[in-house]
Amino acid sequence: MVNEELVRNTIQKMRDAGLSEGIIQSTLADLGLTPQQVQAYLVGGTSAPTTPPPSAPPRSFSANNAAPSTPALDPADHEAIASLTNEKIQMGLMQNQAQRMDENALKDNITHLALEQHGQQLMDTHQSVMELHDKFDAANMQALVTKVNTIQARMENVSKDTQELRALASALQNLMQKILETNQQLVFELKKR
């Protein structure tokens, strides 16, 4: 049989180490406790029900270590309990560490995938912008060339019209000059008469 206080202390240490209830139950079962005793210890009762194995005579347990009715465990029993508990704790810690490593690796993979997807989206967006830019430049250049050609044709027309207007203005000026001279001559001749 095992010392109740030692079992409760061991359970508390395993809980403090972050081990799950399942691991604690397994450890207590490995120590030879029945499922009812394991449940009683885990629930936290003052004493576990004592159901000794059929080959062992019934023993009474006391919460006080110094009581004369409590059988003392020899150092080999303490060592066995400590060894089993240590193995369970180490195994639990290794499982926790492996889970943390798996979790970190999974997070890294998710981040890597997200970055790859984001990079691909950026490249697709860049390609779309470049294609749009090329289309805009080609369409814009064509429109500019068309507008420049139209403006150039209009300028040539305006230049021709200006030359014609100048010629007409010069001819009109010459005609008016001749009319003025003729009128002056007529006025001069009328005055003579």
Secondary structure per residue as TSV (DSSP state, phi and psi in degrees):
chain	resnum	aa	ss	phi	psi
A	1	M	-	360.0	158.2
A	2	V	-	-110.6	157.1
A	3	N	-	-75.5	125.1
A	4	E	H	-60.8	-44.8
A	5	E	H	-64.0	-40.3
A	6	L	H	-63.2	-41.1
A	7	V	H	-65.0	-45.3
A	8	R	H	-63.1	-40.9
A	9	N	H	-63.3	-40.8
A	10	T	H	-63.9	-43.7
A	11	I	H	-60.5	-44.1
A	12	Q	H	-63.2	-41.2
A	13	K	H	-64.4	-39.4
A	14	M	H	-66.8	-39.2
A	15	R	H	-66.0	-41.4
A	16	D	H	-62.8	-31.2
A	17	A	T	-77.4	-7.1
A	18	G	T	88.3	17.7
A	19	L	-	-76.4	148.0
A	20	S	-	-74.2	162.3
A	21	E	H	-63.0	-33.4
A	22	G	H	-62.5	-42.7
A	23	I	H	-66.8	-39.8
A	24	I	H	-63.9	-43.5
A	25	Q	H	-60.7	-43.3
A	26	S	H	-62.5	-41.4
A	27	T	H	-64.0	-43.7
A	28	L	H	-66.1	-37.0
A	29	A	H	-64.7	-37.3
A	30	D	H	-64.4	-25.0
A	31	L	T	-79.9	-5.7
A	32	G	T	100.6	11.1
A	33	L	-	-82.8	146.8
A	34	T	-	-77.3	161.7
A	35	P	H	-57.3	-34.7
A	36	Q	H	-67.0	-40.5
A	37	Q	H	-66.1	-40.9
A	38	V	H	-59.7	-47.2
A	39	Q	H	-62.0	-41.1
A	40	A	H	-63.3	-42.9
A	41	Y	H	-66.0	-40.5
A	42	L	H	-69.3	-34.9
A	43	V	H	-68.4	-28.1
A	44	G	T	97.3	25.4
A	45	G	-	-64.4	164.8
A	46	T	S	-71.1	-27.9
A	47	S	S	-149.5	149.7
A	48	A	-	-85.6	148.9
A	49	P	-	-62.7	137.6
A	50	T	-	-99.3	105.9
A	51	T	-	-119.7	94.1
A	52	P	-	-71.1	155.6
A	53	P	-	-61.8	155.5
A	54	P	T	-59.1	-29.6
A	55	S	T	-82.8	-14.7
A	56	A	S	-101.7	144.5
A	57	P	-	-72.3	151.0
A	58	P	-	-65.2	139.4
A	59	R	-	-126.1	150.8
A	60	S	-	-98.6	144.9
A	61	F	-	-110.7	147.8
A	62	S	-	-130.9	149.6
A	63	A	S	-74.2	-18.2
A	64	N	-	-98.1	125.0
A	65	N	T	-66.9	-31.8
A	66	A	T	-80.5	-6.6
A	67	A	-	-65.0	139.1
A	68	P	T	-68.2	-22.5
A	69	S	T	-80.3	-13.0
A	70	T	S	-80.9	123.5
A	71	P	-	-73.2	139.0
A	72	A	-	-83.7	138.6
A	73	L	-	-86.1	139.3
A	74	D	-	-77.8	161.8
A	75	P	H	-57.7	-27.7
A	76	A	H	-66.8	-39.6
A	77	D	H	-65.1	-44.4
A	78	H	H	-59.9	-43.3
A	79	E	H	-64.4	-40.1
A	80	A	H	-65.8	-44.9
A	81	I	H	-62.2	-46.3
A	82	A	H	-62.1	-41.2
A	83	S	H	-65.3	-46.9
A	84	L	H	-62.6	-43.8
A	85	T	H	-62.7	-43.6
A	86	N	H	-61.2	-43.3
A	87	E	H	-62.1	-44.4
A	88	K	H	-63.2	-43.6
A	89	I	H	-63.7	-45.7
A	90	Q	H	-61.4	-41.8
A	91	M	H	-64.5	-42.5
A	92	G	H	-63.4	-42.7
A	93	L	H	-64.0	-40.3
A	94	M	H	-65.4	-39.1
A	95	Q	H	-64.7	-42.4
A	96	N	H	-61.6	-43.1
A	97	Q	H	-65.2	-41.3
A	98	A	H	-63.6	-39.9
A	99	Q	H	-65.2	-41.1
A	100	R	H	-63.6	-40.3
A	101	M	H	-65.3	-42.8
A	102	D	H	-62.9	-41.3
A	103	E	H	-63.2	-44.6
A	104	N	H	-63.9	-40.8
A	105	A	H	-64.4	-39.8
A	106	L	H	-64.6	-43.3
A	107	K	H	-61.3	-43.4
A	108	D	H	-61.2	-42.8
A	109	N	H	-63.7	-42.2
A	110	I	H	-63.5	-43.9
A	111	T	H	-63.2	-42.9
A	112	H	H	-61.5	-45.2
A	113	L	H	-62.7	-42.3
A	114	A	H	-63.1	-41.1
A	115	L	H	-66.2	-39.9
A	116	E	H	-63.5	-43.7
A	117	Q	H	-63.5	-42.4
A	118	H	H	-64.6	-42.0
A	119	G	H	-61.9	-42.3
A	120	Q	H	-64.0	-41.2
A	121	Q	H	-63.2	-40.2
A	122	L	H	-63.6	-41.3
A	123	M	H	-65.6	-41.4
A	124	D	H	-62.5	-43.3
A	125	T	H	-63.5	-43.0
A	126	H	H	-61.6	-43.6
A	127	Q	H	-62.3	-43.1
A	128	S	H	-63.2	-41.7
A	129	V	H	-64.5	-42.0
A	130	M	H	-63.9	-42.1
A	131	E	H	-62.9	-43.0
A	132	L	H	-64.1	-40.7
A	133	H	H	-61.9	-44.5
A	134	D	H	-62.4	-43.8
A	135	K	H	-63.1	-43.4
A	136	F	H	-63.9	-43.6
A	137	D	H	-62.2	-45.5
A	138	A	H	-64.9	-45.7
A	139	A	H	-66.8	-40.6
A	140	N	H	-66.1	-42.5
A	141	M	H	-63.5	-42.7
A	142	Q	H	-62.2	-44.2
A	143	A	H	-64.6	-40.5
A	144	L	H	-64.4	-42.7
A	145	V	H	-62.1	-43.0
A	146	T	H	-62.5	-44.8
A	147	K	H	-65.1	-41.9
A	148	V	H	-62.7	-42.9
A	149	N	H	-63.0	-41.3
A	150	T	H	-63.8	-45.0
A	151	I	H	-64.3	-40.3
A	152	Q	H	-63.1	-42.5
A	153	A	H	-63.8	-41.4
A	154	R	H	-65.2	-39.7
A	155	M	H	-62.9	-40.6
A	156	E	H	-63.0	-41.4
A	157	N	H	-63.3	-43.5
A	158	V	H	-63.5	-38.9
A	159	S	H	-63.6	-44.2
A	160	K	H	-63.1	-43.6
A	161	D	H	-63.0	-38.1
A	162	T	H	-65.1	-43.3
A	163	Q	H	-62.8	-42.0
A	164	E	H	-64.6	-41.5
A	165	L	H	-63.5	-40.4
A	166	R	H	-62.6	-43.5
A	167	A	H	-63.3	-43.6
A	168	L	H	-64.9	-41.8
A	169	A	H	-63.1	-39.5
A	170	S	H	-66.9	-42.0
A	171	A	H	-65.9	-41.5
A	172	L	H	-63.3	-40.8
A	173	Q	H	-63.8	-43.2
A	174	N	H	-63.1	-42.1
A	175	L	H	-64.6	-43.2
A	176	M	H	-65.8	-35.5
A	177	Q	H	-64.0	-42.3
A	178	K	H	-68.9	-38.8
A	179	I	H	-64.1	-41.8
A	180	L	H	-62.7	-44.1
A	181	E	H	-64.1	-41.4
A	182	T	H	-65.5	-42.3
A	183	N	H	-63.8	-41.0
A	184	Q	H	-63.4	-39.2
A	185	Q	H	-66.5	-41.8
A	186	L	H	-65.1	-42.3
A	187	V	H	-64.1	-40.9
A	188	F	H	-63.9	-41.5
A	189	E	H	-70.8	-35.0
A	190	L	H	-67.7	-33.4
A	191	K	H	-70.5	-32.9
A	192	K	H	-69.5	-30.2
A	193	R	-	-83.5	360.0
